[in-house]
Amino acid sequence: MLTSERITLRAMTRDDLPRLCAFNNDIAVELAGGGDPPIPQSLARLEAEFDQEASKGGRNGMAFAIEVDGQCIGQCALFNVNATAHTCELGITIGDKACWGQGYGREAIRLLLRYAFRYHNFHKVWLSVNGANVRAQRAYRACGFVEEGRQRAQVWSDGGYDDLVLMGILREEWRNAGQE
């Protein structure tokens, strides 16, 4: 649905679920994403959730599989929409560790920002990231996000407390950066 030079953001399919399940059960991937402690997930549960959502019909919302060379390497989404303030939260996971550090996350973020600002008229896109996840923060900054706040020792991750960094980008900042 959304494409750049190397990636496509498209609706998730049932065929993506085994890979997504493997990503969800990879401790390194889960810790990189931060937040809650890693919790196992069975493929059967993931399929049941997928089937339940699909049975409702309609559209898939603003969640996408990230595809590179015909292979799902992760997922991303816009969620926590505030219709009054025209804001939403961005989340992304590159689950295929062989794809880490190759710029796919930045490409996906840029596509999501274009989608948010051009097609959905959002005023601001925000996110939260663990303080120790310097690689993700670097990618977000490269896409125009700025740090807006920090909750000290907010997240329990990998045996210790970590800061939760809040970042955001306004539509005019995105536009002024020439990403339109």
C-alpha positions, -999 to +999 in steps of 0.1 A: +000+000+000+028+024+010+061+021-008+096+036-007+127+026-025+133-006-005+102-013+015+065-017+014+040-011+042+010-033+036-018-050+055-008-080+076-019-114+063-023-147+080+008-159+061+028-133+081+018-147+115+045-174+119+073-148+114+055-123+136+051-149+163+089-158+160+097-120+164+073-118+194+091-147+211+127-135+205+140-120+237+164-097+219+136-083+197+113-079+227+140-061+248+149-038+220+112-028+218+111-020+255+081-017+277+066-048+293+087-078+302+089-104+275+059-128+276+056-159+254+030-160+227+018-191+208+011-191+171-024-204+179-032-173+201-018-150+174-039-167+148-070-165+170-065-128+175-060-123+138-091-143+129-112-125+155-102-091+141-107-103+105-142-116+113-153-080+121-148-070+084-141-035+074-106-020+072-074-031+090-068+002+108-034+018+106-012-013+113+012-025+086+035-053+079+070-041+068+080-060+037+114-062+021+121-083-010+088-101-005+095-110+031+078-096+063+106-082+085+085-065+111+055-044+118+045-007+124+014+012+133-003+045+142-025+041+172-038+060+204-055+084+181-068+116+197-095+129+173-097+163+190-060+171+191-053+153+158-024+133+174-014+097+173+013+074+186+038+056+164+051+021+171+076+000+151+094-033+154+120-046+130+118-082+141+143-097+116+176-091+134+195-096+101+177-063+090+188-043+120+211-013+112+202-012+075+179+018+075+146-001+070+132+013+103+139+049+091+123+042+058+092+028+075+090+057+099+092+082+070+064+064+052+043+063+083+048+101+089+038+109+053+007+087+058-001+104+091+003+140+080-008+139+043-036+114+044-049+115+079-043+152+087-026+146+120-011+176+137+015+156+157+029+121+159+045+110+191+061+079+206+079+065+236+112+047+237+134+032+263+163+054+273+188+026+267+176+021+231+200+046+216+198+030+181+160+037+179+164+072+193+190+079+166+166+067+139+137+088+153+158+119+154+170+113+118+133+113+109+127+147+127+115+136+161+126+156+191+128+146+227+098+162+246+103+146+280+118+118+300+102+097+328+131+086+349+134+050+359+099+044+345+104+010+327+116-023+341+137-039+314+162-067+314+168-067+352+169-029+358+150+003+356+153+025+325+140+059+315+111+063+292+118+089+266+089+108+250+095+121+215+073+139+189+072+156+156+047+183+145+034+184+109+051+218+103+084+203+114+080+174+091+070+197+062+100+221+069+124+191+069+113+185+032+099+151+039+066+159+023 
